[in-house]
Every structure is written in C-alpha cells, then in structure tokens.
Amino acid sequence: MVQDGVMKYVLSYMVRISIGGRMRQNFERGILLLLWGALLFSGFGCDGSGSSRAQGRLVPLQDNWERAVEQQTIPKGLRSISAKSCGRCHVRQYEEWQYSTHSHAWTDAQFQAELKKESSPFMCINCHIPLQNQQDSIVKGLVDGDIYRPVKEGNPGFDRRLQAEGVTCAVCHVLNGKIIGLTGSEAAPHPVLLDSAFLSERLCISCHNAVAVVTPTLACTFETGDEWKAGPYYGRKTCIDCHMDTLSRPLVPNYPVHLSHHHYFRGSGIPKSKGAKTKVFNGLDFALSIEPGDSSGGDSVRFSFVVANAHAGHRVPTGDPERFFALHFEVRDNRGEEVFRRVERIGEQWEWYPKARKLTDNNLYPGEKRRYSYAIPIPGKRPFVAHIWVEKHRLSEEAAKYNHLCEAYPRFITVYDTTFILSVKR
C-alpha cells in the first residue's frame, strides 16, 4: 500500500529527528508536518471518534434516535435559550422544572456511569441532551454503518451550560428561531409560534418510546408509548393529561391568567440525589383486608393485599427495564421475633450477556389488580404485629454496585407503609 510506504517514510524521519542537529531537526520537522498533512487529506487520518475513514465507507445516520435535534438559534429578543434564562420571566414553570427528572437527565449518576462503559454507543445521549447545541461533537455518519465507529467533528455551537440542564426548556419550546407555545401575547419579548400538534404526546414519545436491538448485547426497550397506544386510554388521555396536569395561571407574573400545565413532569419520584425534591405519580392503588383463617396447626389469621394499576395508561413499572416494585410482608410476635417474611417483586428481569433477552415480566397492565394473600398461624392469644411496605426501585443493589454508584445515590423510595395487629378473636 502507498499509505504504508508513506508511514514508514514518516517513521524513519521521526527516528532521524531524534539523532540530528538542531537545524536538521527544524528542517525535518517541517517535512514531517507536510507529510502528515498530506496523509490527513488523503483520508488516512482518524476522525474524532478514533475510527479511520480509510477502513470503510461512511454511512449516513438513518434512524431518528441516532440524530440530535438540529442546532437551534437563539430567538430574536433573547440572549440565551437556557432554562435559567427562561426562568427570569417564567418563574413558576422554571421552579417546577427543577423538581423534575428532566432537569437531571444529563447529570444523573446512573446515566453517567452507563455512558462511561465501552459498550455504550454514541446515540444514548440523544434523549438525555437532545439538542445539537448541547453536544460537543456533530456525528456525520458511521463507518460501514457501525454504531461504535461514528465519524465526529467538533461542534462550534456547543453550549456546556445548556448541556448540564439535560432536557431543558428549549428541547420542547424552541424551534427555528421561535418559541413554541399554546398561548401567545404581543407583549412577549420573543417571537411565538402557536403549535399544539408539536407540543403533544408525540414529542414525549420521541424519547419515551425507544425500542431497538442495537447489538446482540444491547437493546433499547423503553416501550411506554406502545403500552399507552395498546391501553384503554388511547384516544382519550395523553401523557400530558397525567404528567403535566392543567391549572389556570399567568404565564408570566402580572400577566393575564391562561390555561397552563405544571412542569414537574411527575413520575417515579425517585430523586437523582440525596435530599432532592421530586413529585411522585404512582399510578398504583393499595388495599389491605384482614379476615379469620384456618390452619392445620390451629388458629390463623389471613390478610390480603391488593395492588392495582388504577391510574396509569401504560404498564407499571414502565420505561427503564431495571425498574421494579418490591412488596415487603413481615410479621413479628410480641417479643419482636420474626415469624413470617415474604418479598414479592413486580417488574421485568433481563439477561444482558451473552445475548440481551427478557427472562420474566409481570408488570401490571392498565386496570390490572393483583392479590397477595397469606395465612399466618396465631398460637394462643398472643397478638402479632404485621408490617407491609412497598418500595419503588430504579435499579437493584447489585446493578448499583456494578455501576460503582455510592450509597448516597437514591435507589428507591417507599410509596406505601402500614403496620397493623393480627390476633384471633375468641
């Protein structure tokens, strides 16, 4: 190969430079730079991702999840499209957004741990920082269509502060130099485009429905949009109805009152950092009943616990397949000794290696009820103390350790907790 010969020639010069005099060094360094520049222009050089264009053909990005939202210009009348800048006028909306997991989409410790893995492909960031403005590189294509060989170039319009805001206001509300809204005012300092179709559930689903087998060991399985379409609320309620409930208020302090939406994007409610405030939207209802029972060993008391997906238009849990609910049932005697313990799990279980595949799935469908019933032997007249609590988990303890997440990173929250007495009535 000609390029191999040129490289040997360059290497020989590099060796000679190390043993020559100062004038000779300067002369030969100049030749070296010229040769190296020629190699770059000939296609030998590597792109920003470390992939050599000479090793294969450049394939354009094809799937929507491979691409960032195109670079957005700052609308006339504004100096920035950051959430902090928006919050100077839209005070309440900005305060609510800060409670949301959207605001931590980029800085989340779990996501950052996943991103550092060698198996993490380039396009995972497109839902966590969707705007090209937020990404330091522009992906021009893939070498031979390989997702692990993106051809990148630096992004001159990269905004690091905007990147840190994750799914920020501009992701949904800035397009082609205008602010997209549902209401407008001539007094607004920026151009407004009213577009309810753009600000619809279709925007939500563009990220919250990513389903693709990327490689044998890597699968995107975020199916919330598909679950909603297959559920009983499709055509009646959307993501916005439940996760951005409506209220009447001014868009800006001292302006007329309009129909508005909360911007908490209430959902799992598991905070991204210890002590952070969140808004929980469970979707689940819980019901407890206690009744006398029979036991071959004598008297017993039976209790039943019903979990119902009463409010969600999709399955619960949904989204990240590592999410699950842990239902804890514990009974202790009057001395505090444990006499019964059971943990039930609602969620998916996956095997990721050597091939990604779902092992089990008992997520609750919309409207589905599940009953857990237990008979506890009660010897004599001693009362027993029963404790039931339900935890909502974002990932298992094992997965947290694997990702080197410290104990301070919140893995779950408790969404139900009750204690009651079990005793035989005589």
N, C-alpha and C positions, 0 to 999 in steps of 0.2 A: 504493500500500500504506500502511496505517495506520502500520506499523512504520517505513517510510521517512520518513514525516512526523514521527514522534516523534524519529527520529535527527537529522533536520535541526534540530528544535527544540533538542535537546541540544547539537548543534554550535554553534548560534547562542549559546547560553548560555556555552559554553566560550570563544567569542570575546569576549563581553561581559565575562566574568570578568577577562580579561587587561587590560581598559582601565578597569574600575571602581575605586571606592574600597575601603578595607578592609572597612567594614561591608557594602557591597554585595557584595563578594566572599564573605564568610561566608554571607550570606543566599542568594545564588545557588548557592553550593556545596552548601548544604543541599537546595535544589530539585533540583540535578543528581544528588545521591545518591539522592533519592527516585525520580526518573525512571529512573535506571539500575537501581535495584532492581526497578521495575515491569517494565522490559524483561527482566530475568533471569527473573522469574516468568512472563512471557508466552511464554517459550521462545525469545526472540531470542538470548540469550547463548550463548557457546560452551562446550562441555564441556572436560574436562581435556586431551583429545587435540587440540583445535583444530577439531573438527567441529561445525557448527551443527545442532542438533536440528531447527530450523525448516526445514532444507533437505531433509528426508526423514524416513521413518518408521523407528522403532527396531526392528530385527530381533533377536530373542534369539539367543544363541550356540547353535549346533546340533551341531557336531562335537566329539568328545571332546578333540581336540588344540587346540581353541580355548579350553578352560577349564582353569584351575588346579585342583588338588585343594583342596577346601573348607578354610576356616580350621580349624586343629586347636587344641584346648585342651590345656593342659599337664596330663598325668595327675596325679591326686592322689598326693602324696608326693614329687613332683619340683618343682624350681624353674625348670627350663628344659628344652627339647627339643633343645638344640644338641648337636652331635657331641662337642664338648669336655666338656659336662656328662655325656653318656653315658660318655665315656672315663674318668671318675673311678672307675667300677666295672668297666666292660667294657674293661679296659686293652688287651688284645691286639687285640680287634676294632677299637678306635679307632686303634691304631698301624697296622694293616693298611689300614684305610680311607684313611689319609693318603697311602699309596702309590698309591692308585687314581686314575684319571682322573675318577671321580665327584666326588672332593673338589675338583677344579679345573673343574667343569663351568661355573661362572659366571665365574670369574676368567681362564679361558683367553684368551690374547691374540687368537687367531684368531676365537673366537666374539665377543669384544667388538668386534673390527674389523667383523665382519659386521653386528653389531647396530646400529652407528652409521650404516649406509647407509640412504638414504632408501627404498630398495626393501625393507628388512627389515620384515616385518609384526609385529604385536604378539605373536602367539602363539608365536613361536620360543622365547621364554623358558620356556614351559610344560614343556619337557623338561629344561631346564638349572637351573631353580629351580621345581620342580613345585608346592610348597605355596603357597597363598594367603598364608600367614604371611610368605613370602619376597619377595612382590611389593608394591611401594609403591602400586599402584593396583588397583582392582577394575573389571573390564570388565563393564559392564551390558548391552551389546549392540552392534550395528553399525548405523550409519546406512545404510539401504537395503541392508543385507547386505554392505557394502563393508568388506573387512578392513583397509583403510587409513583407515577412519573409525570407530575404536572409541570408544564413549562410556564415559568413565572417571570414577571418583570416588576420592578418597583412601582408603587402607586404614588405619584406626586401629590395626589389629593388626599392622602391618608391623614386621618384626624385621630390621634391617640386618645384624646379625652372623650371623643364620641364613641370610640371602641369600648371604653370602660363602662359605658352606660348600657351595654347589651341591647336588648330590644327596647330601644328608646323611642320617643315621640315621633321622630322623623321617619321611622320604619313604616308607620301606618299613615302619617299625616303629611308627608312631603313628597311631591311628585311633579317633575318637570317645572320647577320654579314656582309652584303654588302650594298653598296649604289646603289639604283635602279635609272637608268638614261636612257636617249635616245641616248646619245653620251658618249664616254669614251676616256680616254687618259692613256697611260702607265705612264705618269708623275704624275698621281693622287696619293695622299698620302694614299689612302684607296682603297680597292677592289671595283670594279664597275661591276654591272650586268646590261646589256642592256635588257630591258624588256618593249617594247611598249604596250603589252597587259595589263600588270599590271598598267602602268601609262595611262590608258584610262578612258573613261567616266564611266566605271564600278566602278572605285574607287570613283568617285564623287557620283554616285547613291547609293553607300553603305550607305551614310548618308542622301543624299538629296532625298531619296525616302523611308521614314519610314511610313508605313500605317498599323495600327493595332488598334483594340479596346481592350485596356488593361483591363479596368474595365468599368462598365456602365457609370461612370462619367469621364473617362479618355480615350481619343482617340488620337493616333498619326495620323496626317493627312497631312503629307508632301509628296505631290504627284508629284513633279517636274519631276522625271524620267518617271513616267507613262504618264504624259502630253506630254513630249517630244516624247516618243515612239508612241503616238497616233497622233502626229502633222505632218506637211508637211516636216520637215527637217530630220526626222528619216532616217538613212542610207545615208544622205548627209552631215550633220553637227552634231557635238557633243558639249557637254558642253565646252570643251577645245577651240573649234574654236571661241566661242563668249566671254568666260570669261577669257581666257588666250591667247589672241591674239599673233601671232607669230612676231618675229623680228630676225634679224641676229646680233649676238654679241658674244664676247668671254664668256665662262662660268666663267672664272677667268681672272682678269686683266692681259694683256700682253700675253694671250694665243691665239691660232688661233680662227677665227670667225666661229661660228656654228649657225645652226638654233636653236632658243631658244623661250621661252614663257615668257610673262610678268607674274609676280606673285602677281599682285594686287588683283586677283580674283574679278574683278569689278562686282558690282551687285547693290543692293539697294542704296548704297551710304549714308545711314543714319549713321552718326558717333555714336560710342559707348560712347563717352564722349564729352563734350563741347569743341569745338575748334580743335578736332581731324581731320586729313585729310583723305579723302576717295576718291575712284574712282567710279563714277556713271555709270551704264549701264541701261538706262531706258527701252529700248525695245519699247517705245511709240513714235509716231509722233503726232503733234498737228497742226490743220489747222483752221484758222478763216476766215469767209466770212461775209460781211455786204451788205444788199440789202434793198430797199424800201419795205414797207409792208402796209397792210390795217388794220384798226382798226375801230370798230363800233363807237368809241368815237372820231374819227378824224384821223389825220395822225399818222403813226407809222413807226418805223424802225425795221427791223428784222435782227438779227445776228445769225449765226450758228457756232457751234464749233464742230469739228470732232476730235475724239480721235481714233487712230489706233494702234493696236499691230503689228507694221510693222517689228520688228527686233527679237523678242523673239521666240524661238522654243517651248515654253511652254506657259501656260496661264499667264496672268498678272493681278494682282499680283499673286505670287506663293509662295510655301513654307508655312511659318507660317500662319495659317488661320486668325490671328488677323491683318494681313497687309491689308491696303486699300489705295485707292486714293480718295482724296476729291477735287472736282472741284467746285470752288467758282465763282459765277457770280454776279456782283454788278453794279448798275447804280445809279449815283447821278446827281442832277440838278446843275445849275450854282451857286447855293447858298450852295452846299455841302450836301444837304439833300438827304437821301436815298429814291429812288423811286422804286427800284426793287432789290430783293436779292433772290438767289437760291443756294443751295448746293447739288450737286449730288455726289453719292458715288459709287465707283467700288470696289468690294471686297465681301468676304463671311461674313455672320453673323451666329453665333452659340449660342446655348443654352447649357450650360455645366452641369446644375443641374435641376431636379433630374436625367436626363439622357442626355449624350452628343449627340446632334443631330444638323445637319446643317439646319438653317432656310431659308436662301436665299443665292444665289450665282450668281453674274453677272460678274465674272471675264472674261476678254477678251480672246478669243481663238486666236491662231496664225493667223495673217492675218485679224482678225475681225476689222471692223470700227463701231464706234457708234457716232451718230449725236445728238447734243443738240441744239435745235432751239427755239428762243424766240422773240416775237414781243413786242416792247416797245413803248407805246403811247408817242408822242412828241407834246405837245401843243405849238402852236405858232411857233416861230423861235428859241426858246432857245436851244442851244446845250446841250446835256447830255454827261457826262463822264462815260464810261464803263470800268470796271476793271475785268479781268479774271486772276485767278491764280490757279495752280494745286499743291497740296501738296501730297507727298508720306509719308504715316504713317506706323510706325511699330506696334503701338497699340493705342487704344483710350485713351482719357484723363481719363475716368472712370477706365479703366484697370490699368493705371499708378498709380492712387490714391490707388486702391485696393492692388497693389503690393508695396505701400509705396515708389515709385520712386520719387525722388525730382525733382523740376522744372528744375534743371541743366541737367537732363538726357534728351538727344535729342529724341523727339518722332517722328519728321518728318523733311523733307526737302522740299523746294519749287523747283519744276522741270520745271515750266512754269509760266511766269508772263508778262502780257501786259496790257497797258491802251490805249484806243482809244476814238474818239469823235463820238457820234451818233447825227445826225442832218438831218432834212428833207430838201431836195433840192427842190426849187420852181422856 
